[in-house]
Amino acid sequence: MTKPKPDDVCQVRCFNIDLVTQVCEAMPGDEVLEEAQILFSALADKSRLKILYALSNNQELCVCDVASMLGVKVAVASHHLRKLRDLKILKYRNDGKLAYYSLKDQRIVEVLYYALGQIAG
């Protein structure tokens, strides 16, 4: 790792104290930031994005349907679904030998659609 050049580093502790104070006061609390971190970690994988999109219209899909949609083995789909469930984004129910998943909180759909809309233009 290269050492920073002397002009790459501030020589004072805090230059704009008023601005820093203002930003710190407006900063969301740790609990809110942790929830956002969970949300963004869920959205950080293309397969999970596809799953969330597929479930976005109040759909309920079984693991085998998700695997078919993604073109992966059931174990891989199950892994993604479990991750989203562990993040408290999905809920599931068993019906005999089938496990069905659906969104636990519809707010994630708003974030997903907004992000996709911004990117698509």
N, C-alpha and C positions, 0 to 999 in steps of 0.2 A: 504494500500500500504506500502510495506516495504521500509525503508530508505536505500539508497545505502551504502555499506561499504566504508570506507575511501579509500581503494585501488581500488575500482570500479570507481572512479572519477579522472579525470585528475586534477593535482594541478597547471597546467599552462594554460594560455589562448589559446595559439597555439604553438604546438611543431615544426611542419615542415612547416614553413611559405612559403618556396619556392614551396612545393608541393601543399599546399592549394591555393596559388596564381595561379599556373598553372591549377589546376582543375577549379577554379572559372572563369578563362579566357576562358576555353574550354567549360564551361557549356552552353547549349542552353538557349536562352532567354525565358522569361516567356510566351510569346505568343506560342512558339513552344511547351513548356512543357504543356501548357493548352490544345493544340490540341492533344497531346499524351494522356493526362489524359482523354479526351473525347473518344478517340479511345479505350483505355483500359477499360473504364467503359462500353462501348458498348459490349466488348468481355467478360465481367465478368459474363455473364449469359448464361447457356447452351441453353435455347430456342432461345436467340438472336444469338448465334453462329450457330445454325441450320438454322435460317432464312438467315443469311449472306451467309452461305455455299450454301443454295438452290438458292440464287440470284447471286451467284458468276460467273456463266457462261453467263452473260448478260441476265439472265432470268427476266421475269416480272411475278409476281404472284398476284392474288387477295387475299383479306383478308380471304375469305372462304377456298381457297386452302392452305394457310399458316396454318389455324386452323386445317384442315384435316391432313396436314403433321405432325404437332406437336401433334395431338391427343387431342386438347383442344377446348374450346368453342370459337366462333368468337370474343367475347368480350376480351378474354385473348390474342388472337393473335393480335387483334387490338391495345391493350395496348402496346405490345412489338413493333409493327410496328410504333406506334406513338412515342414511346421513341427513336427509331432509327432515325425517321424523325426529331424529335426535336434536336437530336445530329448532324443533318445535314449529316447523313450517307446515308439515303434513300430519294428518291423522290417518289411522287405518282401522279396519275392522276385518275380522275373519268371517268367512261364510263357507263352512265345510273345509275343503282343501284349498280354497282361494283366499288370498289376502288382497283387499281393496284399499286403495289410497285416495285421499282427497285433500284439498287445501284446508288447513286449520284456520287461516286468516286471509281474507280476501284482499287485505291491504297490499300484499306482495304483488298482486296482479296489477295494481295501479303503478307500482314502481317498475315492474317488468314492461308493461305497455309503454310507459313514459320513456324508458331507456331505449326500447326498440324503435319507437317513433322518432326519437331524436337522432338515432343513428341512420335510420332509413331516409330521413329528410322529409 
